[in-house]
Amino acid sequence: MTANPTSVHADTLMKEVAKIFENASFHHIPVVDDDGTCIGVISKSDYYQLQDKFTLFGCGNAQEDNDRFFDSITAEEVITEKLVHLSINAKVKEAISIFLENKVHSIVIQENGVLRGILTPYDIIQEVEVLPCLELQTA
């Protein structure tokens, strides 16, 4: 789990979110209200889908078009609102079940309704990696 993750407010312009994604290695940014309650998440995939299709190739005015577009929309307009969340005291098994059942890539971790962290399958893989050697069994 990433404790106290970088987050933005609902009225944050996407140009600020773009700067965060371009300078950070994480893939999910929680969007919070004034009380610190997570109201949605923006994934790096969401961000890439909003970019001009020629951005990857550096063609034409793609970057200028992105800048204009991202200066005109807020985080609230982009968020994935289908949130799944767990208590800060939840067990890893609960998180794994949520990932499998909901096919999501992040779980918001809350304490008394306030954002405390974000958990991804990658976080779980990192924890499993340090366990004694596990053998895969065939059916």
C-alpha positions in Angstrom: 0.0 0.0 0.0 1.1 3.5 -0.7 0.3 5.5 2.5 -0.8 9.1 2.1 -0.7 9.0 -1.7 -0.4 12.1 -3.9 -4.0 13.3 -4.4 -5.8 16.1 -6.1 -9.1 18.0 -5.5 -12.1 17.7 -7.7 -11.5 21.2 -9.1 -7.8 20.6 -10.0 -7.2 21.2 -13.7 -6.1 18.2 -15.7 -2.9 20.1 -16.7 -1.8 19.7 -13.0 -2.7 16.0 -13.1 -0.7 15.6 -16.3 2.3 17.2 -14.6 2.0 14.7 -11.7 1.8 11.7 -14.1 4.7 12.9 -16.2 6.9 13.2 -13.2 5.9 10.3 -11.1 6.1 6.5 -11.3 2.7 5.7 -9.9 -0.4 5.0 -11.9 -3.4 6.1 -9.8 -4.2 9.5 -8.3 -7.1 9.7 -5.8 -9.4 12.7 -6.1 -10.6 14.0 -2.8 -13.2 16.5 -1.5 -12.5 19.2 1.1 -13.0 16.6 3.9 -10.3 14.2 2.5 -12.9 11.7 1.3 -12.0 10.0 -1.9 -14.6 10.7 -4.6 -12.8 9.0 -7.4 -9.5 7.9 -9.0 -7.8 9.0 -12.2 -5.6 6.3 -13.6 -2.6 6.8 -15.9 -4.6 4.9 -18.5 -7.5 7.4 -18.2 -4.9 10.2 -18.7 -3.4 8.5 -21.8 -6.9 8.0 -23.3 -7.5 11.7 -23.1 -4.4 12.6 -25.0 -4.4 13.5 -28.7 -3.8 10.3 -30.7 -0.6 11.7 -32.2 1.0 12.5 -28.9 3.0 9.3 -28.8 4.6 10.1 -32.2 5.2 13.8 -31.4 3.4 14.7 -34.5 1.9 18.1 -35.4 0.4 20.1 -32.7 -0.5 17.2 -30.4 1.2 18.6 -27.3 -0.3 22.0 -27.8 -3.7 20.4 -28.3 -3.2 18.4 -25.1 -2.2 21.5 -23.2 -5.3 23.4 -24.3 -7.6 20.5 -23.6 -6.1 19.7 -20.2 -6.4 23.4 -19.3 -10.1 23.2 -19.9 -11.2 20.2 -17.8 -11.1 19.3 -14.2 -10.2 16.1 -12.3 -13.8 15.6 -11.4 -14.8 15.4 -15.1 -12.3 12.6 -15.6 -12.5 10.4 -12.5 -13.6 6.8 -12.4 -16.4 7.0 -9.8 -16.8 3.2 -9.4 -14.6 3.1 -6.3 -13.8 0.1 -4.2 -12.4 0.7 -0.8 -11.2 -1.0 2.3 -10.6 -0.1 5.9 -7.0 0.5 6.8 -7.3 -2.6 9.1 -8.4 -4.9 6.3 -6.6 -8.2 5.5 -4.7 -8.9 2.3 -7.1 -11.7 1.5 -10.0 -9.2 1.4 -8.1 -7.0 -1.0 -7.3 -10.0 -3.3 -11.0 -10.9 -3.4 -11.9 -7.4 -4.3 -9.4 -7.3 -7.1 -10.6 -10.6 -8.5 -14.3 -9.8 -8.2 -14.3 -6.2 -9.4 -11.5 -6.4 -12.0 -10.1 -3.1 -10.7 -6.5 -1.9 -10.5 -6.6 0.0 -7.3 -8.4 0.0 -4.0 -8.8 3.1 -1.9 -7.8 2.6 1.7 -9.8 4.7 4.2 -10.0 5.3 7.9 -13.2 6.9 9.1 -14.0 7.8 5.5 -10.8 9.7 5.0 -8.2 8.6 2.3 -5.2 7.0 4.0 -3.7 5.0 1.1 -4.1 3.3 -2.2 -3.4 -0.4 -2.8 -2.7 -2.0 -6.2 -2.0 -5.6 -7.3 1.6 -4.6 -7.7 1.8 -3.8 -3.9 0.6 -7.3 -3.2 3.1 -8.9 -5.6 5.9 -7.0 -3.8 4.7 -8.5 -0.5 4.5 -12.0 -1.9 8.0 -11.7 -3.4 9.6 -11.6 0.0 7.8 -14.7 1.2 9.8 -18.0 1.3 9.8 -19.8 -2.0 6.3 -20.6 -3.2 5.9 -23.4 -5.7 3.2 -23.3 -8.4 1.1 -26.3 -8.4 -0.5 -27.8 -11.5 -4.1 -28.9 -11.5 
